[in-house]
């Protein structure tokens, strides 16, 4: 029993369990039609979000005002609090530049997550943002396609390309000696692999469509086919990963 518990609390076992839970939750959301389908054959949705009870909507959806939406913002704020509260430890071990850069990055992420509060509040946003919100991730500029066709992926948007590149840099930057001064920004090496979830989700989800397996996957899993992992749940995982990594760094600098 002790051996089993020791193995379970191992870092990789934890992440595997975490990802598995998110997979089953994504499957559940797809089966209840709470997430949009990417396949036109599955657009006949029997229930609209307005018909779902408030409790169901809060706990089992990925809207801004939901359990996961609030959890994402809370995780980001908690990460910032940890960084600010332990300022001297982090600056002494790393450097001021990477310290303040990390605060800036997490502040921007927090603002992006809360930007739904600015919807329809500024008239000029209608020309720059497809949700009429003050943010970057819904901006018309980032919505453009930069590649008309990439095998398996099809059309690739600018935001998809940038997020993939940024996650690779954050995930694997610590492996490059010339970037050591930015190690506070990068994930610890033992956490690096899990930054791939975003890319792997896109790849596998598009592969199902590319190889015409949509109907097979939908009937097999009894779901409304979309992304294998709902993108909001991927965000939730990544923010949790960043928090865990920050705690790892705190333990390191306090040794």
Secondary structure, DSSP 8 states (H G I E B T S, - for coil): -HHHHHHHTSHHHHHHHHHHHHHHHHHHHHHTT-S--SSGGG---SS-GGGS-HHHHHHS--SSSSHHHHHHHHHHHHHHHHHHHTHHHHHHHS-HHHHHHHHHHHHHHHHHHHGGGGTTS-GGGGGTBTTS-S-STTBTTTTSEEEEEETTTEEEEHHHHHHHHHHHHHHHGGG-GGGGGGTTTS--GGGGGGGGHHHHHHHHHHHHHHTT-HHHHHHHHTS--S-SS-HHHHHHHHHHHHHHHHHHHHHHHT-
